[in-house]
Amino acid sequence: MDLLVKEAELLHAQGIPAVALFPVVDPAIRDEEGSESYNPNSLVVRAIKALKKEIPSLCVISDIALDPYTSHGHDGIIQNGEVDNDLTIEALVRQSMVYAEAGCDIVAPSDMMDGRIGIIRKALDPSVGILSYTAKYASAFYGPFRGAIGTKLMFGDKKTYQMNPANRREAVREALLDEEEGADMLMVKPALPYLDVLSDIKKKTSLPVGAYHVSGEYAMIMAAAEKGLINSEQALYESLISIKRAGADFIFTYAAPATLALLN
């Protein structure tokens, strides 16, 4: 926790306006329902409180999803071998409320359950923003992140609730639904393989639209740089510029510390 606050202070002083929190959860406290996600004394809750106490001007964004907390690795509660949409939303609402009560500025549902934005919006104080992962694709680029947080699917895949990479038009429909349900911002994930989707959504919505420059996109560049094949700073900067060019109003990226010197 002390290292988190120090790192956040350093980044914020250099111009980073927001941080997004993702937990590494002890496997011993994971269960089939992901109940640790709404524990009022969880790691994320303590992190939110520490950051808001020490750095009040920093915007704190908290991921809303069950996969770090479930023993099976899925983003939802399983019934009859499949993710139950409505039961999962009930847990997501509880998670959102616990984080909001801890002082979180923005909750970011990344689970891709249908209808969850409207239900979470009704449950939350209007002062708490909702950043919806409106177009989260079933992507191969999440591998390094899943390895870092130690989550692994025990069966099946996430293709029943995350989006088909071949489907472009569905993303726009999902964006308009999320806007109607009360989202404050929209997210496309991953970023570089889906810049066309980002551009399409930006043209159709009045909301801010961002992109998540995910772990696999970052890791590929860093791995190539370690082999002396490319300059990582320049490649990361070019990647972020392309995301911005496609219409992103904000970017989630692991490259922020590495590119701050260039930006400043």
C-alpha positions as semicolon CSV with decimal commas, in nm:
position;residue;x (nm);y (nm);z (nm)
1;M;0,000;0,000;0,000
2;D;0,281;0,242;0,084
3;L;0,445;0,174;-0,253
4;L;0,113;0,236;-0,431
5;V;0,074;0,582;-0,277
6;K;0,436;0,675;-0,354
7;E;0,403;0,566;-0,716
8;A;0,072;0,746;-0,758
9;E;0,212;1,067;-0,604
10;L;0,505;1,061;-0,845
11;L;0,287;1,006;-1,151
12;H;0,026;1,260;-1,046
13;A;0,294;1,526;-0,989
14;Q;0,406;1,470;-1,348
15;G;0,058;1,521;-1,492
16;I;-0,119;1,184;-1,474
17;P;-0,476;1,275;-1,371
18;A;-0,611;0,929;-1,288
19;V;-0,517;0,575;-1,187
20;A;-0,714;0,255;-1,238
21;L;-0,696;-0,016;-0,974
22;F;-0,684;-0,391;-1,042
23;P;-0,621;-0,635;-0,756
24;V;-0,410;-0,946;-0,716
25;V;-0,630;-1,161;-0,493
26;D;-0,504;-1,442;-0,272
27;P;-0,642;-1,770;-0,420
28;A;-0,738;-1,875;-0,067
29;I;-1,012;-1,609;-0,055
30;R;-1,151;-1,665;-0,404
31;D;-1,480;-1,852;-0,430
32;E;-1,740;-1,944;-0,691
33;E;-1,942;-1,627;-0,632
34;G;-1,648;-1,383;-0,611
35;S;-1,775;-1,261;-0,274
36;E;-1,444;-1,092;-0,185
37;S;-1,529;-0,836;-0,456
38;Y;-1,774;-0,665;-0,220
39;N;-1,582;-0,710;0,105
40;P;-1,585;-0,362;0,267
41;N;-1,226;-0,416;0,387
42;S;-1,082;-0,562;0,067
43;L;-0,747;-0,469;-0,083
44;V;-0,912;-0,238;-0,337
45;V;-1,122;-0,062;-0,074
46;R;-0,812;0,002;0,137
47;A;-0,627;0,126;-0,171
48;I;-0,906;0,368;-0,264
49;K;-0,913;0,512;0,088
50;A;-0,535;0,549;0,103
51;L;-0,514;0,723;-0,235
52;K;-0,803;0,963;-0,168
53;K;-0,662;1,050;0,175
54;E;-0,306;1,116;0,059
55;I;-0,375;1,252;-0,293
56;P;-0,726;1,405;-0,292
57;S;-0,689;1,557;-0,641
58;L;-0,609;1,221;-0,802
59;C;-0,901;1,059;-0,981
60;V;-0,935;0,698;-0,866
61;I;-1,101;0,451;-1,104
62;S;-1,188;0,101;-0,984
63;D;-1,247;-0,199;-1,205
64;I;-1,585;-0,365;-1,156
65;A;-1,567;-0,735;-1,241
66;L;-1,563;-1,067;-1,060
67;D;-1,286;-1,254;-1,243
68;P;-1,001;-1,161;-1,000
69;Y;-1,220;-1,294;-0,718
70;T;-1,375;-1,613;-0,862
71;S;-1,219;-1,954;-0,815
72;H;-1,315;-2,048;-1,174
73;G;-1,174;-1,733;-1,338
74;H;-1,491;-1,618;-1,514
75;D;-1,632;-1,266;-1,487
76;G;-1,959;-1,388;-1,344
77;I;-2,149;-1,630;-1,123
78;I;-2,192;-1,974;-1,279
79;Q;-2,525;-2,153;-1,300
80;N;-2,562;-2,481;-1,490
81;G;-2,219;-2,441;-1,643
82;E;-2,277;-2,090;-1,780
83;V;-2,239;-1,733;-1,653
84;D;-2,571;-1,611;-1,511
85;N;-2,614;-1,252;-1,629
86;D;-2,864;-1,133;-1,367
87;L;-2,701;-1,297;-1,064
88;T;-2,370;-1,148;-1,174
89;I;-2,518;-0,799;-1,197
90;E;-2,640;-0,827;-0,837
91;A;-2,281;-0,889;-0,726
92;L;-2,148;-0,610;-0,948
93;V;-2,391;-0,362;-0,792
94;R;-2,271;-0,461;-0,443
95;Q;-1,909;-0,423;-0,554
96;S;-1,979;-0,081;-0,708
97;M;-2,150;0,046;-0,394
98;V;-1,868;-0,070;-0,167
99;Y;-1,609;0,105;-0,384
100;A;-1,819;0,421;-0,407
101;E;-1,857;0,431;-0,030
102;A;-1,478;0,401;0,001
103;G;-1,438;0,720;-0,206
104;C;-1,386;0,590;-0,558
105;D;-1,448;0,863;-0,818
106;I;-1,535;0,636;-1,111
107;V;-1,643;0,272;-1,126
108;A;-1,552;0,089;-1,445
109;P;-1,762;-0,222;-1,520
110;S;-1,549;-0,445;-1,743
111;D;-1,758;-0,761;-1,712
112;M;-1,969;-0,720;-2,030
113;M;-2,296;-0,838;-1,871
114;D;-2,608;-0,710;-2,045
115;G;-2,795;-0,425;-1,878
116;R;-2,554;-0,373;-1,592
117;I;-2,493;-0,001;-1,657
118;G;-2,855;0,100;-1,598
119;I;-2,884;-0,105;-1,279
120;I;-2,553;0,022;-1,137
121;R;-2,649;0,379;-1,228
122;K;-2,974;0,353;-1,028
123;A;-2,787;0,217;-0,727
124;L;-2,506;0,476;-0,715
125;D;-2,492;0,834;-0,602
126;P;-2,495;1,061;-0,911
127;S;-2,156;1,202;-0,810
128;V;-1,989;0,867;-0,884
129;G;-1,905;0,831;-1,252
130;I;-1,949;0,516;-1,459
131;L;-1,693;0,423;-1,721
132;S;-1,840;0,137;-1,922
133;Y;-1,623;-0,113;-2,104
134;T;-1,873;-0,094;-2,386
135;A;-1,673;-0,291;-2,644
136;K;-1,449;-0,545;-2,474
137;Y;-1,339;-0,808;-2,721
138;A;-1,254;-1,173;-2,654
139;S;-0,889;-1,103;-2,724
140;A;-0,558;-1,286;-2,717
141;F;-0,388;-0,967;-2,595
142;Y;-0,491;-1,000;-2,229
143;G;-0,244;-1,278;-2,147
144;P;0,022;-1,083;-1,953
145;F;-0,243;-0,915;-1,736
146;R;-0,412;-1,244;-1,649
147;G;-0,074;-1,387;-1,560
148;A;0,005;-1,087;-1,339
149;I;-0,317;-1,109;-1,136
150;G;-0,302;-1,490;-1,131
151;T;-0,644;-1,559;-1,280
152;K;-0,703;-1,867;-1,492
153;L;-1,015;-2,009;-1,653
154;M;-1,096;-2,349;-1,510
155;F;-1,334;-2,428;-1,797
156;G;-1,472;-2,280;-2,119
157;D;-1,388;-1,933;-2,250
158;K;-1,524;-1,578;-2,233
159;K;-1,669;-1,566;-2,583
160;T;-2,028;-1,588;-2,459
161;Y;-2,005;-1,243;-2,297
162;Q;-1,704;-1,070;-2,450
163;M;-1,734;-0,955;-2,810
164;N;-1,639;-1,138;-3,128
165;P;-1,328;-0,970;-3,283
166;A;-1,492;-1,000;-3,626
167;N;-1,798;-0,799;-3,518
168;R;-1,771;-0,424;-3,571
169;R;-2,135;-0,307;-3,580
170;E;-2,232;-0,462;-3,247
171;A;-1,988;-0,228;-3,071
172;V;-2,181;0,080;-3,185
173;R;-2,512;-0,073;-3,072
174;E;-2,362;-0,153;-2,731
175;A;-2,225;0,201;-2,700
176;L;-2,562;0,360;-2,767
177;L;-2,729;0,126;-2,517
178;D;-2,473;0,212;-2,249
179;E;-2,521;0,583;-2,315
180;E;-2,897;0,541;-2,281
181;E;-2,854;0,347;-1,955
182;G;-2,650;0,626;-1,795
183;A;-2,281;0,567;-1,862
184;D;-2,060;0,876;-1,834
185;M;-1,773;0,741;-2,046
186;L;-1,717;0,451;-2,284
187;M;-1,420;0,220;-2,334
188;V;-1,289;0,011;-2,623
189;K;-1,057;-0,277;-2,529
190;P;-0,800;-0,364;-2,665
191;A;-0,685;-0,047;-2,840
192;L;-0,458;-0,088;-3,143
193;P;-0,635;-0,386;-3,306
194;Y;-0,970;-0,203;-3,270
195;L;-0,900;0,156;-3,375
196;D;-1,175;0,130;-3,638
197;V;-1,423;0,043;-3,363
198;L;-1,301;0,333;-3,152
199;S;-1,348;0,569;-3,446
200;D;-1,696;0,432;-3,522
201;I;-1,817;0,475;-3,163
202;K;-1,668;0,824;-3,136
203;K;-1,873;0,933;-3,438
204;K;-2,199;0,801;-3,291
205;T;-2,193;0,903;-2,924
206;S;-2,181;1,232;-2,737
207;L;-1,988;1,071;-2,448
208;P;-1,611;1,070;-2,397
209;V;-1,464;0,755;-2,550
210;G;-1,139;0,595;-2,443
211;A;-0,930;0,292;-2,524
212;Y;-0,738;0,043;-2,314
213;H;-0,384;-0,007;-2,445
214;V;-0,370;-0,356;-2,294
215;S;-0,095;-0,568;-2,143
216;G;-0,026;-0,770;-2,459
217;E;0,016;-0,456;-2,668
218;Y;0,258;-0,314;-2,412
219;A;0,445;-0,643;-2,359
220;M;0,507;-0,698;-2,731
221;I;0,684;-0,366;-2,758
222;M;0,889;-0,420;-2,443
223;A;0,986;-0,774;-2,549
224;A;1,097;-0,651;-2,891
225;A;1,295;-0,370;-2,726
226;E;1,471;-0,619;-2,499
227;K;1,590;-0,799;-2,813
228;G;1,718;-0,472;-2,956
229;L;1,468;-0,475;-3,243
230;I;1,289;-0,145;-3,173
231;N;1,311;0,165;-2,955
232;S;1,046;0,113;-2,686
233;E;0,993;0,482;-2,605
234;Q;0,937;0,575;-2,967
235;A;0,714;0,273;-3,033
236;L;0,501;0,337;-2,725
237;Y;0,467;0,704;-2,813
238;E;0,362;0,619;-3,169
239;S;0,110;0,368;-3,036
240;L;-0,048;0,625;-2,805
241;I;-0,056;0,885;-3,082
242;S;-0,243;0,642;-3,309
243;I;-0,501;0,574;-3,038
244;K;-0,547;0,947;-2,989
245;R;-0,570;1,000;-3,365
246;A;-0,850;0,743;-3,389
247;G;-1,055;0,958;-3,149
248;A;-0,968;0,855;-2,793
249;D;-1,045;1,118;-2,530
250;F;-0,849;0,918;-2,272
251;I;-0,621;0,613;-2,269
252;F;-0,558;0,342;-2,011
253;T;-0,196;0,232;-2,058
254;Y;0,095;0,067;-1,880
255;A;0,317;0,295;-2,087
256;A;0,236;0,611;-1,891
257;P;0,557;0,616;-1,681
258;A;0,772;0,534;-1,984
259;T;0,626;0,813;-2,199
260;L;0,596;1,092;-1,942
261;A;0,939;1,231;-2,026
262;L;0,845;1,253;-2,395
263;L;0,506;1,410;-2,320
264;N;0,657;1,668;-2,087
